[in-house]
């Protein structure tokens, strides 16, 4: 973990929401903001730890993890550059983090004082709407995957997850699969062995190619059929 020297006014990695703030508002944001770099696999914040900040992901990919029964880790989602984490922390009644955030790649994040962030939301309605839109989109993706994980068989769940990675996380049909098979299993609620087996079946069917942890979707139509069939 390393602190980064950078100003909010000159930052080239502003979110769509922050881009609507004027210079005075950006200066106010900067006063309550600390930018930090993390290596792959580092903990950004821990479930149950004290709440102090809203997190903005400047670069990289981050997994959100929650402990289940027996201390088993469940991956809620993967967040990418431009995402805000911990918006629920704006509620003064919330004292601890609901989940943990761990980097999947080398990443850069901004820790924004939650009181500073709340003040900007009150002052600038356009900023507030853009932040809410980002959170709403993330939640809809999460709810959609949650329902499918309950309703679908394993092939459908994995097909849905591959599509989620391509369309919502990486934005392309060829991407580095930054999660291990164990982590994918934690995302869809199954075992590593099941993930390995179904990935192999998808490769044999010509749906995907997987080499050196780089996944390519070869047959989108067939992948969609499996998603719909469940």
C-alpha positions in Angstrom: 0.0 0.0 0.0 1.5 3.4 -1.1 0.1 6.9 -0.9 -0.2 8.7 -4.3 0.4 12.4 -4.7 -2.3 13.8 -7.0 -4.9 16.6 -7.0 -8.6 16.0 -7.6 -8.6 19.1 -9.9 -6.0 17.7 -12.2 -6.9 14.0 -11.9 -7.3 12.3 -15.3 -9.2 9.4 -13.7 -12.2 11.2 -12.4 -15.5 9.3 -12.2 -18.4 10.5 -14.4 -20.0 11.9 -11.2 -16.9 13.8 -10.0 -16.5 15.4 -13.5 -19.6 17.5 -12.9 -18.1 19.2 -9.8 -16.6 22.7 -10.1 -13.1 23.6 -9.0 -14.2 24.8 -5.6 -16.1 21.5 -5.0 -13.1 19.5 -6.3 -10.8 21.3 -3.9 -13.2 20.4 -1.1 -13.2 16.8 -2.2 -9.4 16.8 -2.2 -9.3 17.9 1.4 -11.2 14.8 2.4 -9.5 12.4 0.0 -6.4 10.2 0.2 -5.2 8.3 -2.9 -3.5 4.9 -2.3 -2.0 2.2 -4.5 -2.3 -1.5 -3.7 -0.7 -4.6 -4.9 -2.7 -7.6 -6.1 -4.2 -9.5 -3.2 -4.1 -6.7 -0.7 -6.9 -5.9 1.7 -8.5 -2.4 1.2 -10.9 -2.7 4.1 -12.2 -5.6 6.2 -15.7 -6.8 7.0 -16.5 -5.7 10.6 -13.8 -3.0 10.5 -14.7 0.6 11.5 -16.4 2.8 8.9 -14.8 6.0 7.9 -14.7 6.4 4.2 -16.3 6.0 0.8 -14.0 4.2 -1.6 -13.5 5.1 -5.3 -11.6 2.7 -7.5 -9.3 4.7 -9.8 -7.6 1.7 -11.4 -7.8 -2.1 -11.2 -10.3 -4.7 -10.1 -11.5 -5.5 -6.6 -13.5 -8.4 -5.2 -16.1 -7.8 -2.5 -16.2 -10.7 0.0 -18.5 -11.6 2.8 -18.2 -14.3 5.4 -20.9 -16.9 5.5 -21.7 -19.8 7.8 -18.6 -21.6 9.1 -16.4 -18.7 8.1 -16.7 -19.5 4.4 -15.9 -16.7 2.0 -18.6 -15.7 -0.5 -17.7 -13.3 -3.4 -20.6 -10.8 -3.8 -19.2 -9.1 -7.0 -16.2 -7.7 -8.8 -15.9 -4.0 -9.0 -13.8 -2.1 -11.6 -12.4 1.3 -12.3 -15.0 4.0 -11.7 -16.9 2.1 -9.0 -17.8 3.5 -5.6 -17.7 1.1 -2.6 -19.3 1.7 0.8 -22.1 4.1 -0.2 -24.1 2.6 2.7 -21.5 4.1 5.0 -23.1 7.5 4.5 -25.7 6.3 7.1 -24.4 7.5 10.4 -26.0 4.5 12.1 -23.6 2.1 10.3 -20.4 1.7 12.3 -18.7 -1.3 10.6 -18.0 -2.4 7.1 -20.6 -4.9 5.7 -18.1 -6.8 3.5 -14.3 -6.9 2.8 -12.7 -5.4 -0.4 -9.6 -7.2 -1.7 -7.7 -6.3 -4.9 -7.6 -8.8 -7.8 -5.0 -6.7 -9.7 -2.6 -3.9 -8.8 -5.0 -1.1 -8.1 -5.4 2.5 -7.1 -8.2 3.8 -4.9 -9.3 7.0 -3.3 -10.4 7.0 0.4 -13.0 9.8 0.7 -14.1 11.1 4.1 -17.8 10.1 4.3 -18.8 13.5 5.8 -17.1 15.3 2.9 -18.8 13.0 0.4 -22.2 13.5 2.0 -21.7 17.3 2.0 -21.0 17.3 -1.8 -24.1 15.1 -2.4 -26.2 17.7 -0.6 -24.6 20.6 -2.4 -24.7 19.3 -6.0 -27.8 17.5 -7.2 -26.3 16.4 -10.5 -23.4 14.8 -8.7 -25.8 13.0 -6.4 -27.8 11.6 -9.3 -24.8 10.3 -11.1 -23.5 8.6 -7.9 -26.9 7.0 -7.4 -27.0 5.9 -11.0 -23.7 4.1 -10.6 -24.8 2.4 -7.4 -28.2 1.5 -9.0 -26.5 -0.2 -12.0 -24.1 -2.1 -9.7 -27.0 -3.3 -7.5 -29.2 -4.4 -10.5 -26.3 -6.5 -11.8 -25.9 -8.0 -8.4 -29.6 -8.8 -8.0 -29.7 -10.3 -11.5 -26.8 -12.6 -10.7 -28.3 -13.5 -7.3 -31.6 -14.6 -8.8 -29.9 -16.6 -11.5 -27.6 -18.3 -9.0 -30.7 -19.5 -7.1 -32.7 -20.6 -10.2 -30.1 -22.0 -12.6 -28.1 -25.2 -12.7 -24.3 -25.0 -12.6 -23.7 -24.6 -16.4 -26.2 -21.7 -16.5 -24.7 -20.1 -13.5 -21.2 -20.3 -14.9 -22.3 -19.1 -18.4 -24.0 -16.2 -16.7 -20.9 -15.3 -14.8 -18.7 -15.5 -17.9 -21.2 -13.1 -19.6 -21.1 -10.8 -16.6 -17.3 -10.7 -16.7 -17.3 -9.9 -20.5 -20.1 -7.3 -20.5 -20.0 -5.7 -17.1 -16.5 -6.1 -15.6 -14.0 -6.2 -18.5 -16.1 -4.9 -21.4 -14.7 -7.3 -24.0 -15.0 -10.9 -25.0 -11.3 -11.7 -24.4 -10.1 -10.9 -20.9 -7.7 -12.0 -18.2 -9.6 -14.1 -15.7 -8.3 -12.5 -12.6 -10.2 -14.8 -10.3 -9.0 -18.3 -9.5 -11.4 -21.2 -10.0 -11.8 -21.3 -6.3 -12.9 -17.7 -6.3 -15.3 -18.3 -9.2 -16.8 -21.1 -7.2 -17.2 -18.7 -4.3 -19.0 -16.3 -6.7 -21.5 -18.8 -8.0 -21.9 -21.0 -4.9 -20.3 -24.3 -5.9 -17.0 -26.2 -5.6 -13.7 -25.5 -7.5 -13.9 -29.0 -9.0 -17.4 -28.2 -10.5 -16.1 -25.0 -12.0 -13.1 -26.8 -13.5 -15.3 -29.5 -15.0 -17.7 -27.1 -16.6 -15.0 -24.8 -18.0 -13.5 -27.9 -19.6 -16.9 -28.8 -21.1 -17.4 -25.3 -22.4 -14.0 -25.5 -24.1 -14.7 -28.9 -25.6 -18.0 -27.5 -27.0 -16.2 -24.6 -28.6 -17.9 -22.0 -26.5 -14.8 -20.5 -24.9 -11.0 -20.8 -25.1 -9.0 -20.6 -21.9 -5.2 -20.3 -22.1 -2.8 -19.0 -19.5 -5.8 -17.6 -17.5 -7.0 -15.6 -20.6 -10.6 -16.4 -21.5 -12.1 -15.8 -24.9 -15.8 -16.2 -25.7 -15.9 -18.0 -29.1 -19.6 -18.7 -29.4 -21.8 -16.0 -27.9 -25.0 -17.6 -29.2 -24.3 -20.9 -27.5 -23.3 -19.2 -24.3 -26.6 -17.2 -24.4 -28.5 -20.5 -25.0 -27.0 -22.0 -21.9 -27.7 -18.9 -19.9 -31.4 -18.9 -20.9 -31.8 -22.7 -20.5 -30.3 -22.5 -17.0 
